[in-house]
């Protein structure tokens, strides 16, 4: 049983499978995006995502945001029958191919909510995808991207690996130790943010001021269900509406990052009974008043930030 | 040496004549230098015929071991322009700009002439007056003044209004290049490619008496296969606006002609290009694969136009684009977006060779039937994306490689027994699977 000992405890493995942090991330995003309705008709958006066979994001987006035009980009053509079978809603259209191939062929007249949930480490072609979306997307479109940012390489090979994977893109001065923990996520965030900035400049070039767009950051999540992941995203706000953007009240939303600062989704490991016990005492701004019943203090703190989004697994994907 | 205490004063920054005579000329090759002289004639034609119809106008290039000449009937250089501006190095601010010009730096003509030889004469005959400028390069080099002598001359009756440039005392490398029989054809091909627009507009260009033909730029078109056309306008703080026209599609399979062609005010400055400059290769965030011969049918044409030439992404040699120019950077993103669907189509087309198509109609046939109808770019005026038949998705079977190796028979027999295998090849396959399943799956 020596092998068994090296593996993480079983409840951790279950958590990994169900990906609670990712689940929370989706819910937070949806809650934040709903506020865009104060400025622009949300149900008129089109959602573009990578549904895979689970379509978890599609279900949420359709149910909670009333978005009915749904496009899933799927690269595994060989499992076509399975994907078609798993479509939770009729209006989901699956476009087969790599994102790089499919994105330029979509019609971009309609404002879009695009979530490029790569699940892989950043690759130059992904920057091209993002730049393409920014170049084509209608005003008010939302661009979100998620990357694996786990420093899996041996300590002294991290920088080498990163530079090989992202030639000419790694900021000078990055060192191997800086790429540990959330360091790889930070560099990923920086590289993608740079490209977004450039893409906006290119998009606005030679356009009349009134039609300029600005990239307004909304999300910078980091979480770790298994591998460390980083998500960033924002809205392409028409320059003319920049001031009105405040009505969304994003500055009051704790997990929304208007300035690009990261928000870590930390998931405490609690039993259902503990969850119920804590829920009954929330909301409670003063956590010292909470009766913990042996739950570690930091877990109470973590839970207080995510309790409204916390998945109960029977309810996780539907 | 004892240190000298610095006092305020000036430092000298004037150019030396050698900088122009022997340095600048290294940045350009002979053919593009000569094409630069053609650019001047074309700008003359533009001033003479703002409507863009160049019928009856001509540029005649001649070269031998003794001399080089270029003559045109494109209006000549007005005297005031000649005395104040045309021979200055660099374009003076006050000089009136030619609308939609192809010259704009004020370096091309002088650089080309210095590249060619050391005895130069430029004759201009305009509606108002006629003059000749002589440059004895070695003499000018020694002189301290930055002027060339100009003398009026009396043209004979019937002299056309235009410019006539003659260079003798050709430099040794020029003589050598002029001696190659391939030089004329290289010059002709370059002018044909670079000045397709001016040739189409009716300008006649000859090299040693042989006229250069117009080559029509076309893309295949049929009901099933339609090239993309898009028009983007770029405004700046004040007019004039710049425009970008993109034409992207497929044409004959020719690796030497495939790629992107970039034009500024009708003058080709780059192409056919198959490098990162026009988006090929995934370096620094591209999404288009590296150029490969299966894309030999790819053609992309990007036409930048602006009445104010200084707003376009030229380089001074006009043998490339200023890739860092904000207009070009903005355009490049669009070019990449337009490249993608054509590349995907060509990949499908290529895949047909390996996996027989499940479509009713093979793509090869779609292309072949469109081949009968090459459409000139000028006939594509409706904005639309590239379209080709949606291909039934073909699943590529995984690539396979066979392995062969030898091991002692006794050992194989042992493994065979353990595996309950019937043959040595089963032993090989199953031992591989055993390792793969335990070590390589996830």
Interface residues (C-beta under 8 A of the other chain):
Chain A: X77 X78 X80 X96 X97 X100 X101 X104 X105 X124 X125 X127 X128 X129 X131 X132 X135 X136 X167 X168 X169 X195 X198 X199 X201 X202 X203 X205 X206 X207 X208
Chain B: X232 X233 X234 X235 X236 X241 X242 X282 X283 X284 X285 X286 X287 X326 X327 X329 X330 X332 X333 X334 X336 X337 X338 X340 X341 X344 X385 X393 X395
